[in-house]
Amino acid sequence: MAAGKGRVGARPSVGETPGGYRRTAPATPGGPSQATTSTTGATSTTAGAEPSFTELEGPSTVTCDPGASTVVAEITFATADADTIEHTIDGEAPGAQAGFGPSGTIGADLPCDGGTHVVAVTPLGAGGSQGPTEGVTITVSGG
């Protein structure tokens, strides 16, 4: 993987685009690959299937405004067989936030410290089922 791009967990069907990290996965285990390019796309549910991501996309770098202490990195996601997601930033829960549905955008507040940060995301299904955690590695510049 190129510097500044990455994810947590080893999963098939991984791709990168010049502007950042992009991942697509089969809509169902063993099914055809489904590329989702919009956060408004439909999600699917298969009885008994493990929650998973059909899309997880974010920037490889973000730039802080002069004098800013934080910058927001937008991570878009879509899932299959998930009701919601949870996310962390560098292993820490980001604090009280509105709940997320099976697809949408996370606005991750990152410190303007010139460092590299990981936004890890986990899909959660009915009855407490949990899919594999994946993530996006983002380098912060400026500030």
N, C-alpha and C positions, 0 to 999 in steps of 0.2 A: 504494500500500500504506500501511496505517496505520503510524504511528511505532512502533518496537519490534518490527515484524514484517517478515520478509523471507526471502530465499533467494538462493543463488548460482545463476546460469544462468537462462535464459528457457525455460520449458517450458509447454505448454498445460495446461488443466484445473486451475488454481490456485484454492484457496478459503481463506478465513480464517474462523475461528470466534472468538467473543468472548473465549474463554479462552486464545488463543494462535494459533499457526500451524498450518494443516492443508492438506495437499496430497494430491490424488488424481490418478491418471492412468489412461489406458486400459491394460487388462491386456495387450493386444498392439497393435502399431502399427496405427492405423486402426480398432481394435476399440471396443466399447462401454466407457464409463467405468465403473470398478469402485471403489466406495468401500470401503475396508477400515477397520474400526473396532476391530480387535483385533490385538495382536501375535502371537496364536496362530493367525491365519488362514493358509491354505495359500499357498504361492508357486507360480508357474508357470514352466515352462521351454519355450521354443520354439527349436528347432534354428536356429543361425545368427543369432538375434536379439541386439540390443545390450542389455546389462544396464540396467535402469531401476528407478525407484521406483514402486510402486503406492500407497505411503503414506509420508509423512514429516511427523511432527507433534511439536511441542514448545511450551513456554510462551513468551510474549512478555516476561514479567518473572519474576524469582525474587527472594526476599527472604532475606537473611542473618540468622541469629540474632545477637543482640548479642554482640560480641567475637569472632565467628567470622572466620576468614581466607578460607574458601572455602564455597561452597554447591554442591550437586549439582542440575543441571537434567537431567530425563529427556527424551530424544528417542526416540520410537518410530518404527520403520520396517518396511516390508515391500517386497520386491523381486520383479521378474520377470526370469528369465534371469540371475540372479546367484548365485554360490556364497557370497560373503562381502561385507563392506563395509570401507572404511577411513574414518577421520574425523580431522579436525584441529580445534583450537580456536584461533581467531585466527591461522590459518595454520601453527600448530605441531603436530606429532604429540604426542599426550598421554603418550607413554612406553610402557613395557611394559604390555600388557593382554592378557587372554584374547581369543582370536579371536572374531569375530562371524559368525553364520550369515546366511542370506538374509532373516531377519526377527528382530526383537527390540527391546531397549531399550538405549540408550547412557546411562550415568550420567556426564555431563560435569561435571568439577570446574571451577567458575568462581571467579575471585578476587572477594572482597567489596570492590570498589574503586569502586562506584557507576557503573561504566562499562557500555558496550554491547559484547557479544561475539558472534562468529559461530562456530557449530558447523557445519562443512562436512562432507558425507558423500558418498562415491563408491561406487557399486556395482561389484563386480568379478565377471566371469564366468569360465567355463572357458577355458583357454589364454591367460590374461592379458588377455582383453577387458575394457574399461573403459567404463562408461556415464558420462553427464554428472554432474558434481558439483553438488549442491544443498545448501542450508544453511538454518539457522534463526538469526535474529538475536534475542538475548536481552539485556534490560537487567537489571542487578543493582542491587538497592537494599538499604538497611540495612547492618548490620555494625557 
